[in-house]
Amino acid sequence: MTIATSETAARSDLRPSRRESHLVVCIPCLNEEETVARVVDAVPRTVAGVDRIDVLVIDDGSTDRTVEVAERAGAIVRRHGANLGLGRAFRTAIRVALELGADVVVNIDGDGQFDAADIPAIAGPVLRGEAEMATGSRFLRSDFVPEMPTIKRWGNLWVTWIVRLLTGKRFRDVSCGFRAFSREALLRMNLFGSFTYTQETFLDLVFKEMSIVEIPVRVRGVREFGASRVASSIPRYAWRSLEIMLRAFIGYRPFVFFSTLAAAFFAVGIPLLVFLLVHYLRSGGFSPHIWAGFVGGSFCFLGISTLVTGIVGDMLVRMRLNQEQILYRQKAERLDRKRE
């Protein structure tokens, strides 16, 4: 669906140049035939500071009529031949949106839990240059907190706490799929998780020192149709999310991670070696505590090995970041040539 805004919106001074400002609304879907048309139709026809709006549906291997319904509603549709996961669907959305010439991308779920009328509020900080990413927050306002099972609410709180611990930044909701991204953020973003993308996005952008703001949104806490493909199993969701977050953290802060482990090993090994040394000075022999030397020495060896691993990992991260910078410039130049 391509929607042209009025001349008044086109004259917005939110951007310094007169090149057409393009917003792409991405909707990842898996068997959402009951709701996808409603979501597409609800996308605003005008957004301040935007000249053109496209709606892009990424079908992640649906077995129902999602593709047919989305195309009939006027959306651009890209389809995966099989179910590859929400993370892969999001990466496809980024790639296609950039190829379409997007300046700003808004991601919204296809199940109807979010209100598409909130798209201008979500996209606003990015359009005004106040942030590189704006994310909906279900818990920023007490009166907006949706009804949801207690275990899901508890899981969201714990995941948010883990992201806050890893990044040192205070966020209230890191699992909401209603987000807006600048072109700069999308070009610099490098994600690898296939199960989901929500928490990994926070880690990736925070570690690249890109600004993120939260916007309070009211959502439906329980799906109208079907079950969530991501959070249908809370233990599986928790484990897979933790795995993705841990990998992302190690990918950017290996020295912090491995030096913390090394400190734990040294905290066990050094006291044992000191204990053995004191025993030797007092008694003139190691018996009967020779075990302390073997155990303490083993833990100290693990500590040294882990610390070296962190140093090597830190060097590899620096090399990777240089490669990502080269990749960013190549992607930006390629997309700029397409726009000319």
C-alpha positions in Angstrom: 0.0 0.0 0.0 1.5 3.3 -1.0 0.0 6.4 0.4 0.9 10.0 -0.5 0.5 12.7 2.1 -0.9 16.2 1.6 1.3 19.1 0.4 1.1 20.5 3.9 2.8 17.4 5.4 5.3 17.4 2.5 6.4 21.0 3.4 7.3 19.8 6.9 10.6 21.2 8.1 11.5 18.1 10.1 14.1 17.3 7.5 16.6 19.8 6.1 16.5 18.6 2.5 13.5 18.4 0.1 14.2 14.8 -0.8 11.0 12.9 -0.3 10.7 11.5 3.2 9.7 7.8 3.2 8.1 5.8 6.0 7.8 2.0 5.7 5.5 0.2 8.2 6.7 -3.4 8.5 4.3 -6.1 9.7 5.8 -9.6 10.4 3.1 -12.3 10.1 2.6 -15.9 10.7 -0.9 -17.2 10.2 -2.6 -13.8 10.8 -5.4 -13.9 8.2 -7.9 -12.9 10.8 -6.2 -9.6 11.7 -3.6 -8.6 9.1 -6.1 -6.7 6.9 -7.3 -4.7 9.9 -3.8 -3.8 10.8 -2.9 -2.7 7.2 -6.1 -0.7 6.9 -5.4 1.0 10.3 -2.1 2.4 9.2 -2.5 6.2 9.1 -2.7 7.8 5.7 -0.7 10.9 6.8 2.1 11.4 9.2 3.6 14.8 9.9 7.0 15.1 8.2 6.4 12.1 5.9 5.7 12.4 2.1 5.2 8.7 1.4 4.1 5.7 3.4 4.4 2.0 2.4 3.1 -1.0 4.2 5.3 -4.1 4.0 4.1 -7.5 5.2 6.8 -10.2 5.8 5.1 -13.5 5.8 7.1 -16.1 7.7 5.8 -19.3 6.2 2.1 -18.9 6.9 -0.1 -21.9 6.1 -3.4 -19.9 6.0 -4.5 -17.0 3.7 -2.3 -14.3 5.3 -0.5 -13.5 2.0 -3.7 -13.3 0.0 -5.5 -11.1 2.6 -2.5 -8.8 3.0 -2.1 -8.3 -0.8 -5.8 -7.6 -1.1 -5.5 -5.0 1.6 -2.9 -3.2 -0.5 0.3 -4.2 1.3 3.7 -5.0 -0.3 4.3 -8.7 0.6 7.5 -10.6 0.9 7.3 -14.3 1.7 9.5 -16.8 3.4 9.1 -20.3 2.0 9.2 -21.7 5.5 8.9 -20.6 9.0 12.3 -19.1 9.8 11.5 -17.3 13.1 10.6 -13.8 14.1 14.3 -12.7 14.1 14.8 -13.7 10.5 11.5 -12.0 9.5 12.6 -8.8 11.1 16.0 -8.9 9.3 14.1 -9.5 6.0 11.9 -6.5 6.8 15.0 -4.3 7.4 16.6 -5.4 4.1 13.5 -4.9 2.0 12.5 -1.6 3.7 16.0 -0.1 3.0 15.8 -1.3 -0.6 12.4 0.5 -0.9 14.2 3.7 0.2 12.9 4.0 3.8 14.1 6.9 5.9 12.1 5.6 8.9 10.8 2.1 9.6 8.0 1.3 12.0 7.6 -2.3 13.1 4.2 -3.4 14.3 2.9 -6.9 15.0 0.2 -8.4 12.7 -2.0 -9.8 15.4 -3.8 -6.6 16.2 -2.5 -6.2 19.8 -1.0 -2.8 19.0 -3.0 0.2 17.8 -1.7 1.4 14.4 -3.1 4.8 15.2 -0.1 5.2 17.5 2.3 5.0 14.6 2.8 8.8 14.5 3.6 8.9 18.2 6.1 6.1 17.8 7.7 7.5 14.7 7.7 11.1 15.9 11.0 11.1 17.9 12.9 9.4 15.0 11.4 11.8 12.5 12.4 14.8 14.6 15.9 13.5 15.1 15.5 13.0 18.8 16.4 9.3 18.8 17.6 6.6 16.4 15.1 4.2 17.8 11.7 4.7 19.6 10.0 1.8 21.2 6.6 1.3 22.6 6.5 0.7 26.3 3.6 -1.2 27.9 4.8 -0.5 31.5 5.9 3.2 31.3 2.5 4.4 32.6 0.6 2.5 35.2 -2.7 3.1 33.6 -1.4 1.6 30.3 -0.3 -1.8 31.8 -2.2 -4.5 29.9 -3.9 -7.5 31.4 -1.6 -10.5 30.9 -0.8 -13.7 32.7 1.3 -13.1 35.8 4.1 -15.4 34.6 4.3 -13.3 31.4 4.4 -10.1 33.3 7.1 -11.5 35.6 9.1 -12.7 32.6 9.0 -9.3 31.0 10.3 -7.7 34.2 13.2 -10.1 34.5 14.2 -9.8 30.9 14.1 -6.0 31.2 16.2 -6.2 34.4 18.8 -8.4 32.6 19.0 -5.9 29.7 19.4 -3.1 32.2 22.2 -5.0 33.9 24.0 -5.8 30.7 23.7 -2.3 29.2 23.7 0.0 32.3 20.7 1.8 30.8 17.3 2.0 32.5 14.5 0.7 30.3 10.9 -0.4 31.3 10.0 -2.6 28.4 12.5 -4.3 26.1 10.1 -7.0 24.6 7.6 -4.7 22.9 7.5 -5.3 19.1 6.1 -1.8 18.3 9.1 0.2 17.3 10.5 2.9 15.0 14.0 3.0 13.6 16.0 5.6 11.7 17.8 4.7 8.5 21.0 5.2 10.3 20.1 2.7 13.0 19.0 0.1 10.4 22.2 0.5 8.4 24.3 0.0 11.5 22.3 -2.8 13.0 23.6 -6.3 12.8 21.4 -9.0 14.3 21.9 -12.8 14.3 19.1 -14.3 16.4 16.4 -16.2 14.5 14.0 -16.8 17.4 13.4 -13.1 18.2 15.0 -9.7 17.8 13.5 -7.5 20.5 16.2 -7.7 23.3 19.1 -8.2 20.8 18.1 -4.9 19.2 18.5 -3.0 22.4 21.9 -4.5 23.1 23.2 -3.9 19.6 22.1 -0.3 19.4 23.1 0.6 23.0 26.6 -0.8 22.5 26.9 1.3 19.3 25.9 4.3 21.4 22.7 5.0 19.5 19.9 6.8 21.3 16.7 5.0 22.3 13.5 6.4 23.8 10.4 4.7 25.1 6.9 5.9 24.2 4.0 4.7 26.4 1.4 2.7 24.4 -1.8 1.0 25.3 -1.9 -2.6 24.0 -4.2 -5.6 24.2 -2.6 -8.0 26.6 -4.1 -11.2 25.2 -4.2 -12.1 21.5 -7.7 -12.0 19.9 -6.9 -15.0 17.7 -4.5 -17.9 18.1 -1.4 -18.1 20.4 1.8 -16.2 20.4 4.5 -17.9 18.3 7.3 -16.4 20.4 5.9 -16.6 24.0 3.7 -19.7 23.6 6.1 -21.5 25.9 7.4 -19.3 28.7 10.4 -21.5 29.7 11.4 -21.8 26.0 11.0 -18.1 25.5 13.0 -17.3 28.6 15.9 -19.7 27.6 16.1 -18.6 24.0 15.9 -14.9 24.9 18.6 -15.3 27.6 20.8 -17.2 25.0 20.4 -14.4 22.5 21.1 -11.6 25.0 24.2 -13.5 26.4 25.6 -14.0 22.9 25.0 -10.3 22.0 26.6 -9.2 25.3 29.7 -11.4 24.8 29.9 -10.2 21.2 30.4 -6.6 22.4 31.8 -7.0 25.9 33.9 -10.2 26.0 36.5 -8.8 28.3 33.9 -7.8 30.9 32.3 -11.2 30.7 35.4 -13.3 30.8 37.2 -11.2 33.4 34.2 -11.5 35.7 34.4 -15.3 35.3 38.2 -15.1 35.9 37.6 -13.1 39.1 35.3 -15.8 40.3 37.9 -18.5 39.7 40.6 -16.4 41.4 38.3 -15.8 44.3 38.3 -19.6 44.9 41.9 -20.4 43.9 43.9 -17.6 45.6 42.5 -18.1 49.2 43.3 -21.9 48.9 46.8 -21.2 47.8 47.2 -18.6 50.6 45.8 -21.1 53.1 48.4 -23.7 51.9 51.2 -21.2 52.2 50.3 -20.2 55.7 50.1 -23.9 56.7 53.5 -24.5 55.2 55.1 -21.5 57.0 53.6 -22.8 60.3 54.3 -26.5 60.0 57.1 -26.7 57.5 55.2 -29.1 55.3 52.2 -29.3 53.0 50.6 -32.4 54.5 47.7 -33.0 55.1 46.5 -30.0 53.0 48.3 -30.7 49.7 44.8 -30.9 48.2 44.5 -27.1 48.6 47.4 -26.6 46.3 46.0 -28.8 43.5 42.5 -27.3 43.8 43.7 -23.7 44.2 46.2 -24.1 41.4 43.5 -25.5 39.1 41.2 -22.6 39.8 43.9 -20.0 39.3 44.9 -21.7 36.0 41.2 -21.5 34.9 41.2 -17.8 35.9 44.3 -17.0 33.9 43.0 -19.0 30.9 39.6 -17.2 31.1 41.3 -13.8 31.4 43.4 -14.5 28.3 40.2 -15.6 26.5 38.7 -12.2 27.3 41.7 -10.3 26.1 41.7 -12.2 22.8 37.9 -11.8 22.5 38.3 -8.0 23.0 40.8 -7.9 20.2 38.4 -9.8 17.9 35.6 -7.5 18.7 37.7 -4.5 17.7 38.4 -6.2 14.3 34.7 -7.0 13.9 33.6 -3.4 14.6 36.0 -2.2 11.9 34.5 -4.7 9.5 31.0 -3.5 10.5 32.0 0.1 9.8 33.1 -1.0 6.3 29.9 -2.9 5.8 27.9 0.2 6.9 29.6 2.4 4.4 29.1 -0.2 1.6 25.4 -0.5 2.4 24.9 3.2 2.6 26.7 3.9 -0.7 24.7 1.1 -2.5 21.4 2.4 -1.2 22.3 6.0 -2.1 23.1 4.9 -5.7 19.7 3.4 -5.9 18.1 6.6 -4.8 19.9 8.7 -7.5 
